[in-house]
Amino acid sequence: MTDENVHRNIRELRIRLGMTQEEFAHAVAVTFSTVNRWENGHAKPSKLARRAIEALARRGNPRREAGAPLNGDRLTPEAMVAAEPHQ
């Protein structure tokens, strides 16, 4: 991740992982507004945050691997009910 393209790299990684800014923020333990500032070039990640981003890039999106919807797709209410465990 080069300093000059850090905002572009973060946005591209987040999109490739199929995550919202909020999900990405949670995954790297920062706030949504921090991710937003990174992506808009108003701030750069700290060394600690860079390590968390690199680790996320290596392991991928755990929600996607669990069969979560991709690219902002949302489950319909019917699908949510069908996916709930029956008691």
C-alpha positions in Angstrom: 0.0 0.0 0.0 1.8 3.1 -1.2 1.2 6.4 0.5 0.1 8.2 -2.6 -2.6 5.6 -3.5 -3.6 4.5 0.0 -7.2 6.0 -0.3 -7.7 4.2 -3.6 -6.3 0.9 -2.4 -8.5 0.9 0.7 -11.7 1.6 -1.3 -10.8 -1.1 -3.9 -10.0 -3.6 -1.1 -13.3 -2.9 0.7 -15.3 -3.2 -2.5 -13.5 -6.4 -3.6 -14.3 -7.9 -0.2 -18.0 -6.9 -0.7 -18.1 -4.8 2.5 -19.7 -1.5 3.4 -17.6 1.2 5.0 -19.2 0.3 8.3 -18.4 -3.4 8.0 -14.8 -2.6 6.9 -14.4 -0.3 9.9 -15.6 -3.0 12.3 -13.3 -5.5 10.8 -10.2 -3.3 11.3 -11.4 -1.8 14.6 -11.9 1.8 13.6 -15.0 4.0 13.2 -17.0 4.4 10.0 -15.9 8.0 9.7 -12.3 7.0 9.8 -12.7 4.7 6.9 -14.6 7.4 5.1 -11.7 9.9 5.7 -9.2 7.3 4.5 -11.1 6.7 1.3 -11.6 10.4 0.6 -7.9 11.1 1.1 -8.4 13.3 4.2 -6.4 11.0 6.5 -4.1 8.0 6.3 -4.2 4.8 8.4 -1.8 4.5 11.3 0.8 1.7 11.3 -1.5 -0.3 13.6 -4.5 0.3 11.2 -2.3 -0.6 8.2 -1.5 -3.9 9.8 -5.2 -4.6 10.5 -6.0 -3.8 6.9 -3.2 -6.0 5.6 -4.5 -8.9 7.8 -8.0 -8.4 6.5 -6.7 -8.4 2.9 -5.0 -11.8 3.6 -7.9 -13.5 5.3 -10.8 -11.9 3.3 -14.3 -11.1 4.4 -15.5 -13.7 7.0 -19.1 -12.8 6.4 -18.8 -13.5 2.7 -17.3 -16.9 3.3 -20.2 -17.7 5.6 -22.6 -17.2 2.7 -23.6 -13.6 3.4 -25.1 -11.5 0.5 -22.5 -9.8 -1.7 -22.2 -6.3 -3.1 -25.0 -4.7 -1.1 -27.5 -7.4 -2.0 -30.0 -7.6 0.8 -32.0 -10.6 1.9 -35.8 -10.3 1.5 -37.9 -10.6 4.7 -39.0 -14.1 3.4 -35.4 -15.2 3.0 -34.5 -13.9 6.4 -37.3 -15.9 8.0 -36.3 -19.0 6.1 -32.7 -18.6 7.2 -33.6 -18.3 10.9 -33.1 -21.4 13.0 -36.4 -23.1 13.8 -37.1 -23.8 17.4 
